[in-house]
């Protein structure tokens, strides 16, 4: 499952705006920070209208992809630090730590990861399902950015 399906996508540049600006001389390329291509598009106007909208769209997608990856990396690091703190304060044992770590890795996995991992995670009750088996639920809640066990 990709970042968009997980609700983690960041849109720094609009693909629609990049495509529309591509109809102007070099607009799509300049909008997506491709300055060399923008200058070339200016020189080759009006022919550049054939490819600049597509270049603008692809450039916006690439910028959004890199922004999303950077944001997910930051979120993953924050969640892992919170989980490490729980382990250090002995609020979770090693097996709970490993299950939660795997869940975090699945949540922020790469786009190429289709999400078909053998472990799945239910955030409400922290139930881990692994290869057809279901582990004992650990009731966890995120409070002020940190995970805590609910008794």
N, C-alpha and C positions, 0 to 999 in steps of 0.2 A: 504494500500500500504506500503510495507516495505522500509527500508532505501536504499536498492540497487536500487529499482525502482525510488526513489526520487533523486538519485544521491548523497546521503550523506554517503555511505558506506566507511569505512576506512579499508584498507588491510595492517595490520601490519605484518602478517605472511602469506606466500603463502601456500594455501592448496595443490597445486601441489608439491611444494618442501617438504612439511611435509609428503605427501604420498610417494614420492620417497625415502626420507630419512628413512622412515619406513621399507624399504627393508634391511637397514643396521642394525646391532645389536643395538637396542635402539635409533636409529637416529631420528625417528619421535617423540618419547617421549621427548628426550632431546631438540629437536628443538622447541617443544611447551611447554617447561618449566615444564614438568612432570618428574622430576628427579627420584623420587621413582620408577615410572613405567619404566623409562629408565634402571635403575639398574636391575630390575626384568627381563626386556627384554634381557639384556646382559646375565644373568644367564640362561635364558631359550632358548637361541639361539641354534638351527635354528628354533625352533618351534614358536618363537615370530614373525617370518615373516608372520604368519597367521593373527595376530591381530594388530601389530604395525603400518602398513600403515593406517589402519582405525582409530586407536587412534591418529595418527599424523594429519590426515585430520580433525577429530572432534576437536582436540585441537586447530588447527589453526583457525577453524571456531569460536570457543569460544573466543579466544583472539581477533579476528577481531570484533566480536559482542561487546565485552566490550569496545574496543577502539572506535567503532562507537557510542555507547551509551554515552561515556564520551565526545566525540567531539560534538555530537548533543546537549547535555546538555549545553556545553559551548556556542555554537552558539545560542541556544534558550535564554540563559541568556543575551547574548549581544543584541539580537534583542528586548528582553523585556525591557532592560535598555534604549535602543534607543527610544522605544515607550513611556516609562514612561517619558523620557525627553521631548518628543513632547507634552504629556499631561500637564506636569508641566509648559511648556512655552506657553500653550494654542494654540498650532498649530493644535491640534485636539480636538474635543469635546468628551464628554463621550461616545456617541453612536459610533463615529468613532473609539475611543479607544477600545471599546468592540469588534467591528468587526475585527479590526486588531489583537487584542489579540487572538481571536478565530482562525484567520488565522495562526498565529504563532504557536499556539498549534496544529493545524492540520498538519502544515508542519513538525514539530519536534515530532509528536506523536509517541507512542511506536510501535514496530513492530507488536504487537498483534492488534493494531488499524488498521482495514482493510481500513480505509480511507472513509468509508461510512457515514461519518458525514453529518448532514443536511446542514451545511454551507460549501461552497467552496469559494476559493479565487483566483482571477485573479490578479497577481502581476503587470501587465502592467498598468491597469487602476484602480486597487483596487476596483473592482466591487465585491460586496458580493451578492451571490445568496442564498436565504434561503427559503426552503420549497416552491419552485416554484416561488417565488417573487424575483425581482431584485431591489436592492437598488440603489440610485443615485450614479454614479461613482465619486470617489474622486481621482483626478489625483495626484499620489504620485511618487516620485523618490528617490532612495537611492543614496546619495552623500556623499562620504567620510565616509561610515559606518553609516550614520544617514538618517532617512526618512525625506523628506521635501515635502510640497505640491507644485504642479505645478499650476500656475495660467493660 
